[in-house]
Amino acid sequence: MIKFIDVIKSRRREYRIDEKATFVFFLYNYSGRLRIKIQAAGARVYIFSIFIGRGKDLFRLQVLQQHLSPQTFSEALVKGVFYDEAKLIYEGLIKIEKSAQGSHAYQKNQNLLMSKRGFVESRPSLEILANDVFCTHGSTTGRLNSDQLFYLRSRGLTKPQAQNLLIKGFLKEVFEKIENLGHFPELEKYQDRLN
Amino acid sequence: MKIPKSLDNYQYGFAMPSKPVFKSKKGLSEKRVLEISSLKGEPDWMKDFRLRSLQIFQKKKMPRWGGDLAKINFNEIVYFSRATEGSSPTWQDLPPEIRKTYEKIGIPQAEKDFLSGVSAQYDSEVVYESIQKELTKQGVIFCDTDTAVKKYPDIVRQYFGTLIPASDNKFAALNSAAWSGGSFVYVPKGVKVVLPLQAYFRINSQNFGQFERTLIIAEPNSEIHYIEGCTAPIYSAKSLHAAVVEIFVKKGARVRYTTVQNWSKNVYNLVTKRARVDQDGIMEWIDCNLGSAITMKYPSCYLMGKRARGEVLSIALAGQNQHQDAGAKMLHFAPKTSSRIISKSISKQGGRTSYRGLVQVFPGAKNASSFVSCDALILDEKSRSDTYPVLRIKEKDVQIQHEATVERLGEEKLFYLNSRGINKEDAASLLVNGFIEPVAKEIPLEYAVELNRLINLEMKGTVG
């Protein structure tokens, strides 16, 4: 069974996962805390977050992926594009308790800085207290790939067109990953914002 | 001083009876600081520096993060002791006791083989120095910092405490007030020192803190490799080691600083290390933390000039009752600066390793790039591993990457080695040595061999 949770709509900051099912959390320009405590053995949790920051936007996201039971799985993917003076402060924590042997947890934060005045602070942390686990996290921040931009421009696209195409592709990864898990009509309105 | 029988044959720690010529009373006060300064016959500017630092130390709060430092009692520590009167010019002049300690670690042979200069620290002062004629001929200065204050006051004063001011943190302030010993290295413009300079440090007095102060200045286009190896005897009371290391890498210069730290398992190792790197300069920190109760150490590079490069390669091993809280800091101030951090940590038998790092890109540091990779191994269910990176980016034309993994020894790999007739313990040692290999291969051979043996020793009895 799969459950889809639009965190902005549900407005809850803390979730306890008590059943062995798959949960997909979606966050769009969400600022605040999200704490997920995975208590059911075998439960799977996905967290997808998108930021499109403009003007003086300031986002502060804190995500906790806490594994309390064996054989649990969690994956967080946080992607952001920041124009103007938009800022992101992301703090992610994967915590694997002693009781959660056999768990896997992933965390990835990728940011594109489109303006000189933008600012990103990324703190992807791990606290691992069990040994039979596999955890990774990654974080990248930078500009658009200049080779890709060059290629598109050599094909006749203007600079803004090429940039938009690459940004769309960058963010689309999130929607594609969700599609692979199942189809959720709630997602469509967010997908439209990319266009 | 009696050593418990069970520790007699501990291979990597030694305890020699300590017979200091002078030992200050416990605790730190203005009177004690003045006493240290006058015993050393220091100029007024250094005395004032110590007194100012003491005030800062008394005001500063303990850090609220990292290891648990609640058990440090600053009033129970002897801040200064002198093992022999002044520095001895040759091995033969050293007291037999001190010679015996060093022979156990194997300095004389090592020196015969390929050391270019040894400055060995027994208690808080450097008692033995041998500087090869070649170094002097090249104009390289390599001596203990106390001597440098007297002989080269102009150079020392220009740099001392400018990169790590006393106000940086509580332990830097403590060091600034009570420092003693450490190395001073000055490499003139264009001089490349081929052989690494080494200093052996030992803490050999119960309850005795060691506050050495190291200052390295590499003038434009010079090259130097400095190695500090620490092995300490085993004692029952808590010891404190709070060193400060300042390094200046001028335009086009290259400095490598290698540390193999194996303090006995009751030492608090709280060290501040920082390098300033000018245009086209390269700074490399290679940092192996094996011993101590708690280590808090984050070597950092301030990349100030265009194309300056910083690297930190580190290994941390935490066993029972140990917490290795180590990492690195890279601050990019200029365009095209680049940095790399590779961290490998192993926790076992209830030990805890934490990686704590910072990569900061300031506005204007166009085309800066940084790559951080942290891998951790957890060998049993009692142990713990943490990763606390901070990436702070205020410039758009950058490439910043961070990645980390935490896992255990692969069952399949163990099984394979097992099936080839290698017993479980040896197989685990082999895998752990393979895990740290990317960093270990950067360490000079004699240290790498010792590291390898140490890992094998530490792995005994960890696999059931």
Interface residues (C-beta under 8 A of the other chain):
Chain A: K98 Q101 N111 L113 M114 S115 K116 G118 F119 V120 E121 S122 R123 P124 S125 L126 E127 I128 L129 A130 N131 D132 V133 F134 C135 T136 H137 G138 S139 T140 T141 G142 R143
Chain B: P363 A376 I378 L379 D380 E381 S383 R384 S385 D386 T387 Y388 P389 V390 L391 R392 I393 K394 E395 K396 D397 V398 Q399 I400 Q401 H402 E403 A404 T405 V406 E407 R408
